[in-house]
Structure formats: structure tokens, C-alpha cells
Amino acid sequence: MPEGPSVRKFQLLTSPFVGQVVVKVGGSSKMINVSDLNALRLQDSKVHGKTLFLAFGAADCPVGPSAEEDTVLQREAANGASSLTQGGQEQVSASWTCSQPEELQELQDSRPDVPDEAQGLGNWLRFHFGLFGSIRANEFSRANKANKRGDWKDPIPRLVLHFESGGFLAFYNCRMYWCSSPVADPTSDILSAEFHRGRALDALRTMRPICYTLLDQRYFSGLGNIIKNEVLYLAKIHPLTQGSLLGLSDLERLLDCAVQFTSDWLQSKLHGKRLHLQIYQKEQCPLGHVVMKGTHGPLGGLKRLTWWCPQCQPAVLQ
């Protein structure tokens, strides 16, 4: 599933349409009645971790001022939005190829919390993207290879919103729920200026394997399996090392790597560049050592594919 940097870019694609009225809808989603969005105005767009929130209201309602963005995304919006909404935009779906076990694990992790039905439908639509989930602005996704039957069938969008300006947004492989307000804690969002380093360090200090903690969205919202593998390699830490066995300087270095790598990945996406990966799905590390691969996760929880170099990331003995 798309990680924090990808979803931040998705939000940037929606930003030019804030304030516009939906004049036509389409899509294959059965989770919501897509026709309910017809004639509504897109009032706001927010993102938290791996989740996108869009606010809709009656067409005659004024658009309220958006909350000040707390990430580098806002600083890029002025010069990035126009290029991203053109027909030649960078494909925003995942640019990597996951192995089959990883695909199943990512799809399992794409289940968001079920909204409180007692509250009824809210005016915020919550998007949680599955494997290869994406948003396209003013263009549809096209098949880049034949399926197993040899057919070249274009992906079917779950939702298409056509706006009064003539532009449109197409949403692929995502789950949608109505909610009363965005569920967001900026102190846990690794791309937020309010990210709470102290709380994240406390979480890393526990006796859990460090690779489990990095994927805990309570402390590292937006951090996914690709980021986990890369930052553990950059910090030279074995993924199954218990955080309690690491010194404070090692944990701080790991946290620095996580914040910097995630920010760099976002910047690469905003500028249409690929970020070079050093360990994820590699057979050798940059130094030429053979890379190990295993599936790890908490007991009774989600297991994730993990890559590490035994020489660059030696195991820590208790």
C-alpha cells in the first residue's frame, strides 16, 4: 500500500480542486453511494499518515479556510501543483513490484478503522489505499502490461469526480468511508512538523524487535515497510534487535534516518524523481554483501517481508 510520501502527493493532486463543485460522478465503488457526491463542493483536503480525507458540503456553502499545512508539502504546492495536474504528470501509483506474499500482507494492512455508525454519515470522506492504490488528476490510469488472460484492460477507478472547471480526479484501489471529522494526531505523523520525537524514542526503547515498533502507526504514522527496511539499513541496525538493547545514540540515529529518508522520498516524488533504494528487495547490499530475507511480525499480528545485510547490520547479543 502507498506509504506516507505517496499519500502526501495524492493530497497535492486534490488541492487545485478544493472550492469546486462536483458536476458528474462515476466509479465502481460499492462502499458508498457515489451519486451522493454529485453537486457537492469539495471544501477541504487533509492527510494523516497513509490516509487521505476530503471534505464535501453543499454547493452554496462557503469554503472555509484550510488549516495551515504542517509539512514540506505546503512549500512545494505553489510550484508543484500545476505540473502534477497536467497530462504528462508522473505516475503516482507505486513504482516498485512487490512479491506475492508481500502483496497479501499489504492488502491485509489496508483495513482502516470502521467509522462509528451511530454518528451517521459525516461530511468527510476517508480514503485508505490498497496495493498500487493511486489518484490521477485529469487522466485515467492505463494498462502497462497484459493480464493473465493476455488482455490489455485498463484499471477501473473506484471513484471519478468531474468538477465544474472541466478537470477530474480518478481514485484507484482504495476504500472509502464517511466520517464526521479527520482522525489525525500530527504528533505521530512522521512527515509533520509536530512529530513527537520524544514519544517515538520512548516507543523504540522497549523490548520489542525494532522492526515491529517502526511499523506501529501510533508512533510512526505514514511509515511503511519500504521505509522500515531502508532506514534500518542506513542506521546499520539488525531488524530483530530489541530496542532496549540499543543505546540512546543508536536510537536517535535511527530516528534521524527515518525522518530524513521519508522527507527525501516525498521530495523525490514531488519533483518526479525516483529514490534509490539500497536494501529493499535487493539480493546484495551496496557493499556487495549477500542480503538475507525473512518474514517477521509480532505474535498474532501482521508479518512483513524484511531484508537486511548480516554484515552491515549485525545481530546484537543480549
C-alpha positions as CSV (number, residue, x, y, z in Angstrom):
1,M,0.0,0.0,0.0
2,P,1.2,3.6,-0.6
3,E,3.3,5.0,2.3
4,G,3.2,8.5,3.7
5,P,5.1,10.3,1.0
6,S,2.8,8.9,-1.7
7,V,-0.4,9.9,0.1
8,R,1.1,13.4,0.6
9,K,1.5,13.6,-3.1
10,F,-2.1,12.4,-3.6
11,Q,-3.3,15.3,-1.5
12,L,-1.3,17.7,-3.6
13,L,-3.2,16.4,-6.6
14,T,-6.5,17.1,-5.0
15,S,-5.6,20.6,-3.8
16,P,-6.3,22.5,-7.0
17,F,-9.9,21.2,-7.0
18,V,-10.7,22.5,-3.5
19,G,-13.6,25.0,-3.8
20,Q,-15.0,23.5,-6.9
21,V,-18.4,21.8,-7.3
22,V,-18.7,18.1,-8.5
23,V,-20.8,18.1,-11.7
24,K,-20.5,14.4,-12.5
25,V,-19.5,11.2,-10.7
26,G,-18.6,7.7,-11.6
27,G,-16.7,4.7,-10.4
28,S,-17.1,1.1,-9.3
29,S,-17.2,1.6,-5.5
30,K,-19.9,-0.3,-3.6
31,M,-18.8,1.1,-0.2
32,I,-20.5,4.4,-0.7
33,N,-23.2,5.7,-3.0
34,V,-21.1,7.7,-5.4
35,S,-24.1,9.6,-6.6
36,D,-24.3,11.3,-3.2
37,L,-21.2,13.3,-4.2
38,N,-23.0,14.9,-7.2
39,A,-23.5,18.7,-6.9
40,L,-21.4,18.9,-3.7
41,R,-18.5,21.2,-3.3
42,L,-15.0,19.9,-2.4
43,Q,-14.3,22.1,0.7
44,D,-11.0,20.8,2.1
45,S,-8.3,18.2,1.7
46,K,-6.2,16.7,4.6
47,V,-3.8,13.9,5.0
48,H,-2.6,11.9,8.0
49,G,-0.1,9.1,7.6
50,K,-1.4,6.8,5.0
51,T,-5.0,8.2,5.0
52,L,-6.5,11.0,2.9
53,F,-9.5,12.9,4.0
54,L,-11.7,15.0,1.6
55,A,-14.5,17.3,3.0
56,F,-17.7,17.9,1.0
57,G,-20.5,20.3,1.5
58,A,-23.5,21.9,-0.2
59,A,-22.6,23.9,-3.3
60,D,-23.9,27.1,-1.8
61,C,-21.8,26.7,1.4
62,P,-18.7,28.9,1.5
63,V,-15.3,27.1,1.6
64,G,-13.7,27.6,4.9
65,P,-10.0,28.4,5.3
66,S,-7.9,25.2,5.3
67,A,-5.8,24.6,8.3
68,E,-2.2,25.6,7.9
69,E,-0.2,22.6,6.5
70,D,2.5,21.4,8.8
71,T,4.7,19.6,6.3
72,V,7.1,20.4,3.5
73,L,4.2,19.7,1.1
74,Q,2.8,23.2,1.5
75,R,6.1,24.8,0.5
76,E,6.1,22.7,-2.7
77,A,2.5,23.3,-3.6
78,A,3.0,26.6,-5.3
79,N,5.4,25.2,-7.9
80,G,4.3,21.6,-7.9
81,A,0.5,21.6,-8.3
82,S,0.4,22.9,-11.8
83,S,2.8,20.3,-13.2
84,L,1.2,17.4,-11.4
85,T,-2.2,18.1,-12.8
86,Q,-1.0,18.1,-16.4
87,G,-1.4,15.1,-18.7
88,G,2.3,14.4,-18.5
89,Q,2.4,14.0,-14.8
90,E,4.5,11.4,-13.1
91,Q,2.5,8.2,-12.4
92,V,1.7,8.3,-8.8
93,S,1.0,4.6,-8.2
94,A,3.7,2.5,-6.6
95,S,6.7,2.3,-8.8
96,W,8.0,-0.9,-7.2
97,T,7.0,-4.5,-7.8
98,C,6.1,-6.5,-4.6
99,S,6.3,-10.2,-4.3
100,Q,3.1,-12.1,-3.8
101,P,3.4,-12.7,0.0
102,E,4.1,-9.0,0.4
103,E,1.0,-8.1,-1.7
104,L,-1.2,-10.2,0.6
105,Q,0.3,-8.6,3.7
106,E,-0.1,-5.1,2.4
107,L,-3.8,-5.7,1.5
108,Q,-4.5,-7.0,5.0
109,D,-2.9,-3.9,6.4
110,S,-5.1,-1.7,4.3
111,R,-8.2,-2.1,6.5
112,P,-9.0,1.2,8.2
113,D,-11.0,1.5,11.4
114,V,-14.7,1.2,10.8
115,P,-16.4,4.6,11.4
116,D,-18.9,4.9,14.2
117,E,-22.2,4.2,12.6
118,A,-24.0,5.9,15.5
119,Q,-22.7,9.2,14.2
120,G,-24.3,8.7,10.8
121,L,-22.7,9.9,7.6
122,G,-20.3,12.9,8.1
123,N,-19.1,15.3,5.5
124,W,-15.6,13.9,5.4
125,L,-14.7,11.1,3.0
126,R,-11.9,8.9,4.3
127,F,-9.6,7.2,1.7
128,H,-7.4,4.2,2.6
129,F,-5.4,3.0,-0.3
130,G,-4.7,-0.6,-1.1
131,L,-1.8,-2.1,-3.0
132,F,-1.0,0.1,-6.0
133,G,-3.7,2.5,-4.9
134,S,-3.4,5.9,-6.5
135,I,-5.0,9.1,-7.6
136,R,-4.9,10.6,-11.1
137,A,-5.7,14.2,-12.0
138,N,-7.1,14.9,-15.4
139,E,-6.1,11.5,-16.8
140,F,-7.0,7.8,-16.3
141,S,-4.6,5.0,-15.5
142,R,-3.7,2.8,-18.5
143,A,-2.6,-0.8,-18.5
144,N,1.1,-1.1,-18.8
145,K,1.0,-4.9,-19.3
146,A,-1.4,-7.7,-20.2
147,N,-3.2,-9.6,-17.5
148,K,-3.0,-13.4,-17.0
149,R,-5.5,-13.9,-19.8
150,G,-3.5,-11.8,-22.2
151,D,-6.0,-8.9,-22.1
152,W,-4.9,-5.3,-22.0
153,K,-7.6,-3.9,-19.7
154,D,-7.2,-0.5,-18.1
155,P,-7.7,-0.4,-14.3
156,I,-11.2,0.5,-13.3
157,P,-11.4,3.5,-10.9
158,R,-13.3,3.2,-7.7
159,L,-14.4,6.8,-7.9
160,V,-14.2,9.5,-10.5
161,L,-15.1,13.1,-9.7
162,H,-15.7,15.6,-12.5
163,F,-15.6,19.3,-11.5
164,E,-17.1,22.5,-12.9
165,S,-13.7,23.6,-14.2
166,G,-13.6,20.6,-16.6
167,G,-11.0,18.7,-14.7
168,F,-11.4,15.4,-12.9
169,L,-9.9,13.2,-10.2
170,A,-9.8,9.4,-10.6
171,F,-9.2,7.2,-7.5
172,Y,-7.9,3.7,-7.8
173,N,-7.8,0.7,-5.4
174,C,-9.0,2.5,-2.3
175,R,-11.5,2.0,0.4
176,M,-13.9,4.9,1.2
177,Y,-15.8,5.7,4.4
178,W,-17.8,8.7,5.5
179,C,-16.7,10.1,8.8
180,S,-17.6,13.2,10.9
181,S,-14.0,14.6,11.0
182,P,-10.5,13.6,10.1
183,V,-8.9,11.2,12.7
184,A,-5.4,12.6,12.9
185,D,-2.7,13.1,15.5
186,P,0.0,15.2,13.9
187,T,2.5,14.2,16.7
188,S,2.5,10.7,15.4
189,D,2.9,11.7,11.7
190,I,6.5,11.3,10.6
191,L,6.1,13.9,7.9
192,S,4.6,16.5,10.3
193,A,6.5,19.4,11.8
194,E,4.7,18.4,15.1
195,F,6.1,14.9,15.0
196,H,6.9,14.0,18.7
197,R,10.5,12.6,18.7
198,G,10.4,12.0,22.4
199,R,7.4,9.8,22.3
200,A,8.8,7.9,19.3
201,L,12.1,7.4,21.1
202,D,10.2,6.0,24.1
203,A,8.4,3.5,21.8
204,L,11.7,2.4,20.3
205,R,13.3,1.8,23.7
206,T,11.0,-1.2,24.5
207,M,11.9,-4.9,24.4
208,R,10.1,-5.4,21.1
209,P,12.1,-6.0,18.0
210,I,12.9,-2.7,16.4
211,C,11.3,-3.6,13.1
212,Y,7.9,-4.2,14.8
213,T,8.0,-0.8,16.5
214,L,8.8,1.2,13.3
215,L,5.5,-0.1,11.8
216,D,3.4,0.9,14.8
217,Q,1.2,3.7,13.3
218,R,0.5,5.0,16.8
219,Y,4.1,6.4,16.9
220,F,5.2,6.4,13.2
221,S,2.1,7.2,11.1
222,G,2.9,7.0,7.4
223,L,6.0,4.8,7.9
224,G,5.6,1.6,5.9
225,N,7.6,-1.5,5.0
226,I,9.8,0.1,2.4
227,I,10.8,2.9,4.8
228,K,11.3,0.4,7.6
229,N,13.8,-1.7,5.6
230,E,15.7,1.2,4.2
231,V,16.2,3.2,7.5
232,L,17.3,0.1,9.4
233,Y,20.0,-0.5,6.8
234,L,21.0,3.2,6.9
235,A,21.3,3.1,10.7
236,K,23.1,-0.3,10.5
237,I,20.7,-2.0,12.9
238,H,19.5,-5.6,12.7
239,P,15.7,-5.6,12.3
240,L,15.1,-8.1,15.1
241,T,17.2,-6.2,17.7
242,Q,15.3,-5.4,20.8
243,G,15.1,-1.6,21.2
244,S,16.1,-1.9,24.9
245,L,19.5,-3.3,23.9
246,L,20.4,-0.2,21.8
247,G,22.0,2.9,23.2
248,L,20.2,6.3,23.0
249,S,22.6,7.5,20.3
250,D,21.8,4.5,18.1
251,L,18.0,5.1,18.6
252,E,18.4,8.8,17.8
253,R,20.4,8.0,14.7
254,L,17.7,5.5,13.6
255,L,15.0,8.2,14.2
256,D,17.0,10.8,12.2
257,C,17.3,8.3,9.3
258,A,13.6,7.6,9.4
259,V,12.6,11.3,9.3
260,Q,15.2,12.2,6.7
261,F,14.5,9.3,4.4
262,T,10.8,9.9,4.5
263,S,11.2,13.6,3.7
264,D,13.7,12.8,0.9
265,W,11.2,10.3,-0.6
266,L,8.5,12.9,-0.6
267,Q,10.7,15.5,-2.2
268,S,11.7,12.9,-4.9
269,K,8.0,12.3,-5.6
270,L,7.2,16.0,-5.8
271,H,10.0,16.5,-8.3
272,G,9.2,13.4,-10.4
273,K,12.3,11.5,-9.4
274,R,12.9,8.0,-8.2
275,L,14.5,7.5,-4.8
276,H,17.3,4.9,-5.0
277,L,16.7,2.0,-2.6
278,Q,19.6,0.3,-1.0
279,I,18.2,-2.9,0.6
280,Y,14.5,-3.3,-0.1
281,Q,14.0,-6.3,-2.4
282,K,17.8,-6.4,-3.1
283,E,19.9,-9.5,-3.4
284,Q,23.1,-7.6,-2.4
285,C,23.7,-4.5,-0.3
286,P,25.6,-1.6,-1.8
287,L,28.8,-3.1,-0.4
288,G,28.2,-6.3,-2.3
289,H,27.2,-8.5,0.7
290,V,24.5,-11.1,0.3
291,V,21.2,-9.8,1.7
292,M,19.0,-12.0,3.9
293,K,15.2,-12.1,3.6
294,G,12.6,-13.1,6.2
295,T,9.0,-12.6,7.2
296,H,8.8,-11.0,10.7
297,G,6.0,-9.5,12.8
298,P,4.5,-9.7,16.3
299,L,2.8,-12.8,17.6
300,G,-0.7,-12.9,16.2
301,G,-0.1,-9.8,14.2
302,L,0.8,-8.8,10.7
303,K,4.0,-10.4,9.3
304,R,6.1,-8.3,6.9
305,L,8.9,-9.2,4.5
306,T,12.2,-7.9,5.8
307,W,15.6,-7.5,4.1
308,W,18.9,-7.0,5.9
309,C,22.6,-7.4,5.5
310,P,24.1,-9.7,8.2
311,Q,27.5,-7.9,7.8
312,C,26.3,-4.3,7.8
313,Q,23.5,-4.9,10.3
314,P,25.0,-7.5,12.8
315,A,22.8,-9.0,15.4
316,V,23.1,-7.6,18.9
317,L,23.7,-10.2,21.6
318,Q,21.8,-9.9,24.9
